[in-house]
Amino acid sequence: MEEHLLVKMAKRNDKLAMEKLLHNNYSILKGYLLKMTLNQTITDDLTQETMLKAILNIEKYEHKAKFSTWLITIATNLYRDQLRKDKRLIYQEEQFDFKDTRNIEEDLIKKVEYENLKKVLKELPEEKRMIFILKHYYDYTYQEISEILNCPVGTVRSRLHYCIKEIKKHMEGGENGE
């Protein structure tokens, strides 16, 4: 069934339609949060909180973009709120596996390169890491990223440029960029 029909039904309190919408977008949402937080426990909490907010606010969803874009916007705002509330929050790196998300890492990046990329992403500021993940893992356009993060397209472009430059520096020359 098409997404817009599921949304219409979910707005009319059709629980099965809402369940299908969430199920269809679960791996995208969880994969995004896992890449952002680099922490399975925080990811699980934010994923559940995002889905609950989506259920409670389905009537506010406007079909301007994909449902997954709306979920990622909610998740991004919850993540930002969590960072603001607890500035001391330190994410301890956990061993986790992306198999239940999109398998992109296993398909495209060798294990060693992936570990290096993970280290670099962890060091990037959250606002820049969000843009990199949305663009390169989920193929969102600059405009879509601009809307999700509520910032100008020019800012999206400059932050992405910064990320790519930093990643390239670390991947080519090691930690010191030498």
C-alpha positions in Angstrom: 0.0 0.0 0.0 1.3 3.5 -0.8 2.7 5.6 1.9 0.2 8.5 1.5 -2.7 6.1 1.9 -1.2 4.6 5.0 -0.8 8.1 6.4 -4.5 9.0 5.7 -5.6 5.8 7.4 -3.3 6.4 10.4 -4.7 9.9 10.8 -8.1 8.3 11.1 -6.8 6.2 14.0 -6.2 3.1 12.0 -3.7 1.3 14.3 -2.6 -1.2 11.6 -1.8 1.5 9.1 0.3 3.3 11.8 2.1 0.1 12.7 2.9 -0.5 9.0 4.2 3.1 8.6 6.5 2.7 11.6 7.6 -0.8 10.6 8.4 0.3 7.0 10.6 3.1 8.3 12.1 1.5 11.4 15.5 0.5 9.9 16.0 3.9 8.3 15.3 5.7 11.6 17.3 3.3 13.8 20.2 3.3 11.3 20.4 7.1 11.3 20.3 7.3 15.1 22.9 4.5 15.5 25.3 6.4 13.2 24.6 9.6 15.0 24.9 8.4 18.6 27.3 5.6 18.1 25.6 4.0 21.1 23.1 1.1 21.0 21.3 2.0 24.3 20.8 5.7 23.4 19.7 4.7 19.9 17.1 2.3 21.2 15.7 5.0 23.6 15.6 7.7 20.9 14.1 5.3 18.4 11.2 4.4 20.8 10.7 8.1 21.8 10.6 9.1 18.1 8.0 6.5 17.3 5.9 7.5 20.3 6.0 11.1 19.2 5.1 10.1 15.7 2.1 8.2 17.0 0.9 11.0 19.2 1.4 13.7 16.5 0.5 11.9 13.3 -2.2 14.5 12.6 0.6 17.1 12.3 2.4 15.2 9.5 2.0 17.0 6.2 2.9 15.0 3.1 5.6 17.5 1.8 8.3 14.9 2.2 8.6 11.1 2.9 7.4 9.8 6.2 11.0 8.7 7.0 12.1 12.4 6.6 9.5 13.4 9.2 10.7 10.7 11.6 14.3 11.7 11.1 13.4 15.3 11.8 11.7 14.2 15.1 14.7 12.1 16.0 17.1 14.9 15.3 15.2 17.3 17.5 15.0 14.7 20.3 18.8 14.1 20.0 19.5 17.8 20.1 17.2 18.2 23.1 19.1 15.4 24.9 22.5 17.0 24.1 21.2 20.3 25.4 19.8 18.8 28.6 22.9 17.0 29.5 26.0 18.7 28.2 28.1 16.3 30.2 26.7 13.4 28.3 29.6 11.3 27.0 28.8 8.5 24.6 30.8 5.4 25.4 31.6 3.6 22.3 29.9 0.2 22.2 30.4 -2.7 20.0 27.3 -2.8 17.7 26.4 -4.2 14.4 24.5 -2.5 11.7 23.1 -5.7 10.2 19.5 -4.8 11.2 19.8 -1.4 9.5 20.9 -1.1 5.9 24.1 -3.2 5.5 25.8 -0.3 3.7 28.9 -0.5 5.8 29.5 -4.2 5.1 28.9 -3.7 1.4 30.9 -0.6 0.8 33.6 -0.2 3.4 36.2 -2.8 4.5 36.3 -3.5 8.2 39.4 -1.5 8.9 38.2 1.5 6.9 34.9 1.4 8.6 36.5 1.5 12.1 38.6 4.5 11.0 35.6 6.3 9.5 33.6 5.6 12.8 36.4 7.2 14.8 36.4 10.3 12.5 32.6 10.6 12.6 32.7 10.3 16.4 35.0 13.3 16.5 32.9 15.5 14.2 30.5 18.0 15.8 27.0 16.6 15.9 25.6 19.2 13.5 28.2 18.3 10.9 27.9 14.6 11.5 24.1 14.7 11.0 24.6 16.3 7.6 27.2 13.8 6.4 25.0 10.9 7.5 21.8 12.2 5.9 23.6 12.9 2.6 25.9 9.9 2.2 24.0 7.2 4.0 20.4 8.2 3.1 20.8 10.3 -0.1 18.8 13.2 1.1 19.1 16.3 -1.1 20.6 19.5 0.3 17.1 21.0 0.4 15.7 18.1 2.4 18.6 18.2 4.8 18.1 21.9 5.2 14.4 21.3 6.1 15.2 18.4 8.5 17.9 20.4 10.4 16.2 23.8 10.0 19.2 25.6 8.6 20.0 27.3 5.2 21.1 25.2 2.2 24.4 27.1 2.2 25.1 26.0 5.7 24.4 22.4 4.7 26.8 22.6 1.8 29.6 24.2 3.9 29.2 21.7 6.8 29.2 18.8 4.3 32.4 20.2 2.7 34.0 20.4 6.1 33.1 16.8 6.9 34.4 15.4 3.7 37.6 17.4 4.1 38.1 16.1 7.7 37.3 12.5 6.7 39.6 12.6 3.7 42.4 14.1 5.8 42.1 11.4 8.5 41.6 8.5 6.0 44.5 9.5 3.8 47.0 10.7 6.3 46.1 9.1 9.6 44.9 10.9 12.7 47.2 13.8 12.3 46.4 14.4 8.6 50.1 13.8 7.8 
